[in-house]
């Protein structure tokens, strides 16, 4: 897991600072039964997910913009993925910059482009709902608006646009090996898997209607 963390940090920093050699994460010890990393302090604040999706709309927009700018896109190819992009894994710096941390589920054999941000948006939605059966209109509007930004130029594809939440949930279920045993041990670690069929169908239908 720590080796994936190290790979993820290196890959991400190479995108954020192309052409620069930055030692933001380095291996301190690498033994058969012990692996240790040293990660530079990331200055900034972690937004509070307990404030709800509407109050956190600003950071959702910043992360979507950051992803669109940084993540490589090539039609038909699967870019590497973070695997656990959430509000708790974003540090917002004093200069207005987004830093994504916690790369333990990083995988070079990634997901469809946009997966990480869709995961980010729908996890924020689940946490904001606080056991309500369905989200409010304001929450759905924020999610839909960010998905439209993510889809600029048709990058997501028709199937994902029609079923964004279902696409994320199904990818996670069909590729559980990326998350090791963590997916089986704790449903709280992956809130998206807690959406039931009724919620997924209703939310995707409302969001999809905005693209027709």
N, C-alpha and C positions, 0 to 999 in steps of 0.2 A: 504493500500500500504506500509506503514512504517513497519507494522508487517511482511509483506513478506520480506521486506528489512532485517529486523532483523533475520528472519529465514534463509535467504540466506547467510548472513555473517557467521552465526554460523555453518551452514552446510559446507560451503566452507573452513573455517578455520580448522574445524575438519579433513578435508581431507589433507590440506596442512601441518598441524602440529598434526598428530595423537598422542593421549596420553597426549597432553599438554593442560592446561587450559589457554586460551588466551582471554582477555577481549577487543578484537578489536572493538566490537560494543556492547553497552549496553543500556538498557532502562533507561531513566532518569525520564520520567513521563508517566504514563499510566492512563488516565482518560477517561470517556465516550466520551467526545468530543475533547480530546487533547492527542496526543501521541508524545513523543519526544525521539529521539535517540542521542547518542553521539558516534561518530566513530573516532577511533584513526587516526592520520595523517599517510598517506601512502607515504613514501618517494620514489621519482622517477620522471619520466617524462611521459607525455601522448604524444604518437606519433601524428604527424600532418597528418590527412587524406588528406589534400589538396596537399600533395606532390605526390599523385598518388600511384597506387598499386606497380609499379616496385621499386620505392624508398623505399616503406614500406615493401618490400618482407621479410626483416630480421625479423620484428616484427610478421608478419604472421607466419613465421616458428617457432618462439619462442612460440607463443600462441598455435599452433598445438601440439608442443612437450609437452607443459605444460598440455594441455587438455588430451592427451594420457596418461600422467604419473599420473594425479590426478583423473580424472573422473572415477568412478567405471564402469566396463563393465561386464555384465552378459547376455549371449545370450538369446534373447527373452524377456528381461525385459527393462523397460523404466526408466532410471535414472532421477533424478531431473534436471531441466534446469534453466539456468540463464535468458533466454528470451530476452536479448537485448545485446548480446555480440558483441561489435564493437570496432574499433580502439580507439574511444573516451572513452571507459570504461576499458581500459587497462593502468596500470601504470607499467612502466619498471624501476625496482630499480637499484641502483648503483652497487649492487653485481651481477647483471645479472638476477635477479629474476622477474617473471611475477606475478603481482597482478591484479585480476579482481575485479572491483568495480561496484557500482550501481546495486543493486539486487532487484529493486522494482517489477520486473515481475517474481520473483522466484516462482517455483512451484514444490512441491514434486511429484505430479502426472505429470511427465515430458514428454519428447519427445523421439523419437528413439535416440539411442546413436550416437553422432556426430552432432546432429542438431545444437547445439550452435556454433560449429566451422564452419560448412557449412554456417550458417547465417553470421558469421563473415567474411568469405572469400567472399561470394557473395555481401554483403553490400559494402565491400572494392572495389570490382569490379565495382559495379554500380557507386560509387562516383568517381572512377578513369576514367570511360568512359566519363563523362562530356558531356552528351547529344549525344555522338556518337551512331550510330545504333548498332554497334557491337564492342567488345573489340579487341585489337591487339593481335598478336600471342604471344608476350612476356607476356602479362597479362594472357592469357589463360594457357600458360605453367606453370606459377607460381601457378595458382589455381589447375591445374591438378596434379602438383607435390605434393602439400600439401594434396590433397585428397588421393593420393596413400599412403602417410604416415599415414593418418587417417584410411585407410582401411587395414592396416597391419593385417594379419591373417583373413581377411574377415569379419571384425567387422561391416562394413556398410551394407552388404547384396547386392544381385544382383540388386534389383529394385532401390535402392538408388544410386548405382554406375552408373546404366544406365540413371537415371534421377535425378541427385543431386539437381539442381536448382528447378526443378518442385516439388520434394519431400519437399523441405523447404517451397516453396510458398504454396503448398496445405495444409501442416500441419498448417501453420499460418491461412489460411482461414478457415479451418475446426475446429480450436480450438481458435477462436477469443476471447472466454471468458477469456483466460489466460491474455490477454492484456487489458481487460476491455473496456472502451469506447475509449481508446487512438487510436485504430486502425481505428475507424470511424472518429475521429476528425482530424487526421493529417497524410496524406500519407508520408510527409517528415520524420516522426518519424520512418517509416519502409520502407526504400528505395527499399527493395526486391520486395515489392508489385507493384512497378512501372515498373518492367520488363514486356514487352508485350509478347504475345504468340510466335511471330516470334523469338524474342531474346531468350526466354527460350528454344525453340526447337533447335535453332542453337547452342547455347552454350552447352547444354547437349549433343548434337550429337558430337561436337568436343571433349569434355572431355571424353565421353564414348568410342570414337574410340581409345583412348590411353590405354584402358583396354582390348581391344580385341586382 
